[in-house]
Amino acid sequence: MLGWELPPHNSGGLGVACYHLAKALSLQGTSIDFIVPYSATHDSIDFMKVHNATNLSPLHKNGMGAYESSKLIADKLDGDLSTIRGVQRRYVSFVEAHLDDKANHYDAIHAHDWLTMEAGMRAKELTDAPLIVHVHSTEFDRAGGNSGNPIAHEIEQQGLLMADRIIAVSEVTKAIIISKYDIPADKIEVVYNAIDVNSFDETYQYDGRTYAYLESLRQEGYTVISAITRLTVQKGLSHLLRGFAKAVSKYDKLALLLAGDGEQKNELIEMAAKLGISDKIFFAGFVRGKQWRDAYSVSDVFVMSSVSEPFGLTALEAAHHGTALILTYTSGVAEVLDSVFKYDFWDEDRLADQIVGIATSPALKKTMTEDVMNEYSKLSWDDVAVQLNDLYSRTRRKGAIV
C-alpha cells in the first residue's frame, strides 16, 4: 500500500481513511506493508508494517502535504528533497529498492491518490502485480473546479490509464474520472468511506472552556454554525461567508466557527470585514486532538460548503458529535446521508434559509441530529474491507506468495 500520510501526521482526511481501511483489512487477515514519504512514529499502528521512504519530517509541516498540488513544480535534480517533485522521485526510488528481494511477495499494489501513482506504476512494472489506484480526490477537486496543476493532471492521467482497477470514493468522483480523464466506467468501482466510532477516545469529555465565548453565546440563545476544514478554494468558503451574512440579516443570533488553516485565511478575514460580520466569525486555526473534538461539540450545525468534495469524512465526524448537517450536492458524503439539508455550493440564498430554518426550530434540529446519527452508524470500515478484499481476489496476480 502506497500512501502519503497516516495519523497523527496527516493534513486531512486522506490519512484518516488510509488508517481505518488498512486496519479493517488487517483485521480480516490482509498483510500490509504501507509506505509513507516521511519518517515519524505511528504509535497507534501495530496492525501493519509502516516503511519510511525518506528521513524528512512529516510533510504537512513544511508545505508538502497531500493537498499541496498547487505548489508542485517541474523536476529538479535527483536527490533534491525541497520540493514535492523531489520527494516523489525519492519515494519511487525507495519502492524500487524495497522490491529488490520481494518482487513475488505481493498480491496487489494499492496506491492512494496522485502523489503515489508513479511509484505504483513502477511497482507494477517490477512485480507484475495488479495496480489498484484509490482516488480520494482529483486535481479538479483540489483546484475547486479550476484547471489545476498540469503536472498533477499528467500524473493522474497516467496512473488511471495504467491501473488495473480504480476505486472512487463516491459517484461524484467516478463521474469526474470518466468525464475529465476518459476512463471507461466499468474500470471504476465506488467504495464509500465510513466512520469507526470505537476509534474515538472514550475518555473524552467536552470542555466548554475551550470555546468559552461561543458557549456564552449559546447560553444567550445563539446557534453556532461550524466548518472544520482546510481554508482553500476547493471548500467554497467564500460562498459560505456570503450565505452566512444573508442568514444573519434575517436572524441575528448566529455565530460561525471556522477551524482550519490554508492559503485563503487572510482573504476570508478581509471578506468577513467587508460583509460586516467580523464579530460573528471566529477563526480557530488548525486544531487536533481535544480542541478538534471540542470544535465539533460546541457546534449546533455543521456546513460542508465544498465546490467539489470527493467524500467528506468531517461530516460523519460532526454527526457523531451531535450536529445537524448542511451539505453541498457536490459532496460524496451527501450520497450516503438523507437526513441532512443539501444545496448547490453557489446558492447562497438557499444556504441562508437552511441555516435560519435550523436555528429557529429546535424540533427540526433535534430530528435532523437524531436521524443522521442512525444513518451514519450503518457505515462500517469492515464493510469497506470486505469490498476491497473482493476486489483484490478478482485482480490479484497469479502465483504470488501468500
C-alpha positions as CSV (number, residue, x, y, z in Angstrom):
1,M,0.0,0.0,0.0
2,L,1.4,3.4,-1.1
3,G,0.2,6.4,0.8
4,W,1.3,10.0,1.6
5,E,0.2,10.3,5.2
6,L,-1.1,8.5,8.3
7,P,-2.4,9.9,11.6
8,P,-1.2,11.7,13.6
9,H,0.9,13.1,10.8
10,N,-1.9,13.9,8.4
11,S,-3.1,17.2,6.9
12,G,-6.6,16.0,6.2
13,G,-9.0,13.1,5.6
14,L,-6.7,11.1,3.3
15,G,-4.6,9.8,6.2
16,V,-7.6,9.0,8.3
17,A,-9.2,7.0,5.5
18,C,-6.0,5.1,4.8
19,Y,-5.6,4.3,8.5
20,H,-9.1,2.9,9.0
21,L,-9.3,0.9,5.8
22,A,-5.9,-0.6,6.4
23,K,-6.8,-1.5,9.9
24,A,-10.1,-3.1,8.8
25,L,-8.3,-5.1,6.1
26,S,-5.7,-6.3,8.6
27,L,-8.4,-7.5,11.0
28,Q,-9.8,-9.6,8.1
29,G,-6.4,-11.2,7.5
30,T,-4.7,-9.0,4.9
31,S,-1.0,-8.4,5.5
32,I,0.0,-4.9,4.6
33,D,3.3,-3.1,4.0
34,F,2.5,0.7,4.0
35,I,5.0,3.1,2.6
36,V,4.9,6.8,3.6
37,P,7.3,9.5,2.3
38,Y,8.5,10.8,5.7
39,S,10.0,9.5,8.9
40,A,7.9,9.5,12.1
41,T,6.5,7.2,14.7
42,H,3.0,5.9,14.4
43,D,2.4,4.6,18.0
44,S,-1.3,3.6,17.3
45,I,-0.4,1.4,14.4
46,D,0.5,-2.2,15.2
47,F,-1.6,-3.9,12.6
48,M,0.7,-3.3,9.6
49,K,4.3,-2.5,8.8
50,V,5.0,1.2,8.1
51,H,8.0,2.0,6.0
52,N,9.6,5.4,5.8
53,A,10.8,6.4,2.3
54,T,12.9,9.5,3.5
55,N,14.2,10.9,6.7
56,L,12.1,14.1,6.3
57,S,9.7,15.2,9.0
58,P,6.0,14.8,8.3
59,L,5.5,16.7,5.0
60,H,2.4,18.7,6.0
61,K,4.7,20.6,8.4
62,N,6.8,22.1,5.5
63,G,4.1,22.7,3.0
64,M,4.3,19.4,1.1
65,G,1.1,17.7,2.4
66,A,-1.3,15.6,0.5
67,Y,-3.3,18.6,-0.8
68,E,-0.4,20.9,-1.9
69,S,-0.6,20.2,-5.7
70,S,-0.7,24.0,-6.2
71,K,3.0,24.1,-5.1
72,L,4.1,21.3,-7.4
73,I,6.9,22.4,-9.8
74,A,8.8,20.7,-12.6
75,D,11.6,18.2,-11.9
76,K,14.7,19.3,-10.2
77,L,18.0,17.5,-9.7
78,D,17.9,14.0,-8.3
79,G,18.3,14.0,-4.5
80,D,16.6,17.4,-4.0
81,L,14.0,16.9,-1.3
82,S,13.0,20.6,-1.1
83,T,10.0,20.1,-3.5
84,I,7.1,17.7,-3.8
85,R,8.5,16.5,-7.1
86,G,11.8,15.7,-5.4
87,V,10.1,13.7,-2.7
88,Q,8.1,11.8,-5.2
89,R,11.3,10.8,-7.0
90,R,12.9,9.6,-3.8
91,Y,9.7,7.8,-2.9
92,V,9.8,5.9,-6.3
93,S,13.5,5.0,-5.6
94,F,12.6,3.7,-2.2
95,V,9.9,1.5,-3.6
96,E,12.3,0.1,-6.2
97,A,14.8,-0.8,-3.5
98,H,12.1,-2.3,-1.3
99,L,11.0,-4.6,-4.1
100,D,14.5,-5.9,-4.9
101,D,14.1,-9.1,-3.0
102,K,10.3,-9.0,-2.7
103,A,9.2,-8.9,-6.4
104,N,7.0,-12.0,-5.9
105,H,5.8,-11.2,-2.5
106,Y,2.8,-9.0,-3.2
107,D,-0.7,-10.0,-4.5
108,A,-1.6,-6.4,-5.3
109,I,-0.3,-2.8,-5.2
110,H,-2.8,-0.3,-3.7
111,A,-1.8,3.3,-4.4
112,H,-3.6,6.2,-2.8
113,D,-4.1,9.4,-4.9
114,W,-1.8,11.2,-7.4
115,L,1.2,11.5,-5.1
116,T,1.9,7.8,-5.1
117,M,0.7,6.8,-8.6
118,E,4.2,7.0,-10.2
119,A,5.5,4.7,-7.5
120,G,2.5,2.4,-8.1
121,M,3.2,2.2,-11.8
122,R,6.9,1.4,-11.2
123,A,5.9,-1.3,-8.6
124,K,3.6,-2.8,-11.2
125,E,6.4,-3.0,-13.7
126,L,8.8,-4.6,-11.2
127,T,6.3,-7.2,-9.8
128,D,3.7,-7.8,-12.5
129,A,1.2,-7.5,-9.7
130,P,-2.1,-5.6,-10.4
131,L,-2.2,-1.9,-9.7
132,I,-5.2,-0.6,-7.8
133,V,-5.5,3.2,-7.7
134,H,-7.6,4.6,-5.0
135,V,-8.9,8.1,-5.8
136,H,-9.7,10.2,-2.7
137,S,-9.6,13.4,-4.7
138,T,-8.6,14.5,-8.2
139,E,-6.7,17.7,-9.3
140,F,-10.1,19.1,-10.4
141,D,-11.3,18.7,-6.8
142,R,-8.2,20.3,-5.3
143,A,-8.4,23.2,-7.7
144,G,-12.0,23.9,-6.9
145,G,-13.2,23.1,-10.4
146,N,-10.5,25.2,-12.0
147,S,-7.7,23.8,-14.3
148,G,-5.3,23.0,-11.5
149,N,-1.7,21.9,-11.9
150,P,-0.8,20.4,-15.3
151,I,1.9,18.1,-13.8
152,A,-0.6,16.6,-11.3
153,H,-3.1,16.2,-14.1
154,E,-0.5,14.3,-16.2
155,I,0.4,12.0,-13.3
156,E,-3.3,11.3,-12.6
157,Q,-3.9,10.6,-16.3
158,Q,-1.0,8.1,-16.5
159,G,-1.9,6.4,-13.2
160,L,-5.6,6.0,-14.1
161,L,-4.7,4.6,-17.5
162,M,-2.1,2.1,-16.1
163,A,-4.3,1.0,-13.2
164,D,-5.9,-2.5,-13.4
165,R,-8.8,-1.3,-11.2
166,I,-9.8,2.2,-9.9
167,I,-11.5,2.9,-6.6
168,A,-13.5,6.1,-6.4
169,V,-14.8,7.3,-3.0
170,S,-18.2,8.5,-4.5
171,E,-20.2,8.6,-7.6
172,V,-19.3,12.3,-7.9
173,T,-15.6,11.3,-8.1
174,K,-16.3,8.5,-10.5
175,A,-18.1,10.9,-12.8
176,I,-15.1,13.3,-12.8
177,I,-12.7,10.4,-13.6
178,I,-14.9,9.4,-16.6
179,S,-15.5,12.9,-17.9
180,K,-12.2,14.5,-17.3
181,Y,-9.8,11.6,-18.0
182,D,-11.8,9.5,-20.4
183,I,-11.6,6.3,-18.3
184,P,-14.2,3.6,-19.0
185,A,-16.9,3.4,-16.4
186,D,-16.5,-0.4,-16.0
187,K,-12.9,0.1,-14.8
188,I,-14.1,2.1,-11.7
189,E,-15.7,0.9,-8.6
190,V,-17.3,3.2,-6.0
191,V,-16.3,2.3,-2.4
192,Y,-17.6,4.8,0.2
193,N,-15.7,5.8,3.2
194,A,-17.0,5.1,6.7
195,I,-16.5,6.0,10.3
196,D,-15.2,4.0,13.2
197,V,-16.9,5.3,16.4
198,N,-14.8,3.0,18.5
199,S,-11.7,4.8,17.4
200,F,-12.8,7.9,19.3
201,D,-11.3,8.2,22.8
202,E,-14.0,7.1,25.2
203,T,-12.5,9.2,28.0
204,Y,-13.2,12.4,26.0
205,Q,-15.4,14.9,27.8
206,Y,-16.4,18.1,26.2
207,D,-14.8,21.1,27.9
208,G,-16.8,24.3,27.4
209,R,-13.8,26.3,28.4
210,T,-12.1,25.6,25.0
211,Y,-14.5,27.8,23.2
212,A,-15.8,29.7,26.3
213,Y,-17.1,32.8,24.4
214,L,-19.0,30.6,21.9
215,E,-20.5,28.8,24.9
216,S,-21.6,32.1,26.4
217,L,-23.3,33.0,23.1
218,R,-25.1,29.6,23.1
219,Q,-26.4,30.4,26.6
220,E,-27.8,33.6,25.2
221,G,-29.7,31.6,22.5
222,Y,-27.2,31.8,19.7
223,T,-26.8,28.9,17.2
224,V,-23.2,28.0,16.4
225,I,-22.5,27.1,12.8
226,S,-19.2,25.5,12.0
227,A,-16.9,24.4,9.2
228,I,-13.9,22.3,10.2
229,T,-11.8,22.3,7.0
230,R,-8.9,23.5,5.0
231,L,-9.2,27.2,4.2
232,T,-8.8,26.7,0.5
233,V,-10.8,27.4,-2.7
234,Q,-12.0,23.8,-3.0
235,K,-14.1,24.3,0.1
236,G,-16.3,27.0,-1.2
237,L,-15.8,29.2,1.9
238,S,-16.4,32.5,0.2
239,H,-19.9,31.3,-0.7
240,L,-20.3,30.1,2.9
241,L,-19.4,33.6,4.3
242,R,-21.8,35.3,1.9
243,G,-24.6,32.8,2.7
244,F,-23.9,33.2,6.4
245,A,-24.1,37.0,6.1
246,K,-27.5,36.7,4.4
247,A,-28.6,34.4,7.2
248,V,-27.5,37.0,9.8
249,S,-29.5,39.6,8.1
250,K,-32.6,37.5,8.7
251,Y,-31.8,36.1,12.1
252,D,-29.2,37.8,14.3
253,K,-28.4,35.1,16.8
254,L,-25.9,33.2,14.8
255,A,-22.1,32.6,15.1
256,L,-19.7,30.9,12.7
257,L,-16.7,28.9,13.8
258,L,-14.0,28.3,11.1
259,A,-11.5,25.7,12.3
260,G,-8.6,25.1,10.0
261,D,-5.8,26.8,8.1
262,G,-4.9,27.4,4.4
263,E,-4.0,29.9,1.8
264,Q,-7.4,31.6,1.9
265,K,-7.3,32.6,5.6
266,N,-6.4,36.3,5.1
267,E,-8.8,36.6,2.2
268,L,-11.6,35.2,4.3
269,I,-10.8,37.5,7.2
270,E,-10.9,40.5,4.8
271,M,-14.2,39.3,3.3
272,A,-15.8,38.9,6.8
273,A,-14.9,42.6,7.5
274,K,-16.3,43.8,4.2
275,L,-19.5,41.8,4.8
276,G,-19.8,43.4,8.2
277,I,-19.9,40.1,10.1
278,S,-16.4,40.1,11.7
279,D,-18.0,40.0,15.1
280,K,-19.9,36.8,14.2
281,I,-17.0,34.8,12.8
282,F,-14.3,33.0,14.9
283,F,-11.1,31.7,13.3
284,A,-9.8,28.9,15.5
285,G,-6.8,27.9,13.3
286,F,-5.7,24.3,12.7
287,V,-7.0,22.0,15.5
288,R,-6.1,18.5,16.6
289,G,-7.0,16.2,19.4
290,K,-9.2,17.6,22.2
291,Q,-9.6,21.0,20.6
292,W,-10.7,19.3,17.4
293,R,-13.4,17.3,19.1
294,D,-14.4,20.4,21.2
295,A,-14.9,22.3,17.9
296,Y,-17.5,19.7,16.9
297,S,-19.1,19.6,20.3
298,V,-19.6,23.4,20.5
299,S,-21.3,23.3,17.1
300,D,-25.1,23.1,16.5
301,V,-24.9,23.0,12.7
302,F,-22.0,21.7,10.6
303,V,-21.8,23.1,7.0
304,M,-19.8,21.4,4.2
305,S,-19.7,24.1,1.6
306,S,-17.3,22.4,-0.8
307,V,-17.3,23.2,-4.5
308,S,-16.1,19.7,-5.1
309,E,-15.7,17.2,-2.2
310,P,-15.0,13.6,-3.2
311,F,-16.3,12.3,0.1
312,G,-16.1,14.4,3.3
313,L,-15.3,12.4,6.4
314,T,-15.7,15.5,8.6
315,A,-19.4,15.4,8.0
316,L,-19.6,11.9,9.6
317,E,-17.3,13.1,12.5
318,A,-19.6,16.1,13.0
319,A,-22.7,13.9,13.1
320,H,-21.1,11.7,15.7
321,H,-20.8,14.8,17.9
322,G,-24.5,15.7,17.6
323,T,-24.7,18.3,14.9
324,A,-27.3,18.9,12.2
325,L,-25.7,18.8,8.7
326,I,-25.9,21.0,5.7
327,L,-24.0,19.6,2.7
328,T,-23.5,20.6,-0.9
329,Y,-24.8,18.3,-3.6
330,T,-21.2,18.0,-4.9
331,S,-20.0,16.2,-1.8
332,G,-19.7,12.5,-1.9
333,V,-21.0,12.0,1.7
334,A,-24.3,13.5,0.6
335,E,-24.8,10.3,-1.4
336,V,-25.0,8.2,1.7
337,L,-26.9,10.5,4.1
338,D,-30.5,11.6,3.6
339,S,-31.4,13.3,6.9
340,V,-29.5,16.4,6.0
341,F,-30.1,19.7,4.2
342,K,-28.5,19.9,0.7
343,Y,-27.8,22.8,-1.6
344,D,-25.8,23.9,-4.6
345,F,-22.5,25.4,-3.4
346,W,-23.2,28.7,-5.2
347,D,-26.8,29.0,-3.9
348,E,-26.1,31.4,-1.0
349,D,-29.8,32.3,-0.5
350,R,-30.8,28.7,-0.1
351,L,-27.9,28.1,2.4
352,A,-29.0,31.2,4.4
353,D,-32.6,29.9,4.5
354,Q,-31.4,26.4,5.7
355,I,-29.2,27.9,8.4
356,V,-32.1,30.1,9.7
357,G,-34.5,27.2,9.4
358,I,-32.5,25.0,11.7
359,A,-31.6,27.9,14.1
360,T,-35.2,28.9,14.6
361,S,-36.6,25.4,15.0
362,P,-35.2,23.3,17.9
363,A,-37.5,20.4,16.9
364,L,-36.1,20.4,13.4
365,K,-32.5,20.4,14.7
366,K,-33.3,17.5,17.1
367,T,-34.9,15.4,14.4
368,M,-32.1,16.0,11.9
369,T,-29.4,15.2,14.5
370,E,-31.0,12.0,15.7
371,D,-31.9,10.8,12.2
372,V,-28.4,11.4,10.7
373,M,-26.8,9.5,13.6
374,N,-28.9,6.5,12.8
375,E,-27.8,6.7,9.2
376,Y,-24.0,7.1,9.7
377,S,-23.9,4.3,12.3
378,K,-24.7,1.9,9.4
379,L,-21.5,2.8,7.6
380,S,-18.7,0.4,8.5
381,W,-15.0,0.1,7.6
382,D,-15.5,-3.6,8.0
383,D,-17.8,-3.5,5.0
384,V,-15.3,-1.4,3.1
385,A,-12.6,-4.1,3.8
386,V,-15.0,-6.8,2.5
387,Q,-15.4,-4.8,-0.7
388,L,-11.6,-4.3,-1.1
389,N,-10.8,-8.0,-0.3
390,D,-13.3,-9.0,-3.0
391,L,-11.6,-6.6,-5.4
392,Y,-8.2,-8.0,-4.5
393,S,-9.4,-11.5,-5.1
394,R,-10.7,-10.6,-8.6
395,T,-7.5,-8.8,-9.6
396,R,-4.6,-10.5,-7.7
397,R,-1.6,-11.7,-9.6
398,K,-1.5,-15.4,-10.1
399,G,1.2,-17.3,-8.2
400,A,2.0,-14.6,-5.6
401,I,3.5,-15.8,-2.3
402,V,0.9,-15.5,0.5
